[in-house]
Amino acid sequence: IRRMSYPSPHDRTRKDDEDDPVDQMISRTGCAELHYAVQECMAEHQDWRACQKQVQSFKDCMTNFQNAQKEQRRAQSQTSNKSTS
C-alpha cells in the first residue's frame, strides 16, 4: 500500500494561513481572536476540558454574529416586502 504524504501543518506558510477558507470565514465574523485563543489553548493543553472558557467565549461570539445576521436578513426581507406591496 502506498501512502500519500501530506505536508506537516507546522510547515505552512503565512500565505497558506491567509488562503484558508475557514480562517477567512471566521475573520468576517469578528471572532477570529477568540478562535485563535481556542487554538492556542488546545495546542498548549491538548485537552478540551482545560479550554472551556475560551471555547465558550468563541461560541458566544459566533452566536451573537449569527443572531445579528438573522436579524439583518429579517430586516432586509421586511424592507423588500414593503417595497413590493
C-alpha positions, 0 to 999 in steps of 0.5 A, spaced: 500 500 500 502 506 498 501 512 502 500 519 500 504 524 504 501 530 506 505 536 508 506 537 516 501 543 518 507 546 522 510 547 515 505 552 512 506 558 510 503 565 512 500 565 505 497 558 506 494 561 513 491 567 509 488 562 503 484 558 508 477 558 507 475 557 514 480 562 517 477 567 512 470 565 514 471 566 521 475 573 520 468 576 517 465 574 523 469 578 528 471 572 532 477 570 529 481 572 536 477 568 540 478 562 535 485 563 535 485 563 543 481 556 542 487 554 538 492 556 542 489 553 548 488 546 545 495 546 542 498 548 549 493 543 553 491 538 548 485 537 552 478 540 551 476 540 558 482 545 560 479 550 554 472 551 556 472 558 557 475 560 551 471 555 547 465 558 550 467 565 549 468 563 541 461 560 541 458 566 544 461 570 539 459 566 533 452 566 536 451 573 537 454 574 529 449 569 527 443 572 531 445 579 528 445 576 521 438 573 522 436 579 524 439 583 518 436 578 513 429 579 517 430 586 516 432 586 509 426 581 507 421 586 511 424 592 507 423 588 500 416 586 502 414 593 503 417 595 497 413 590 493 406 591 496 
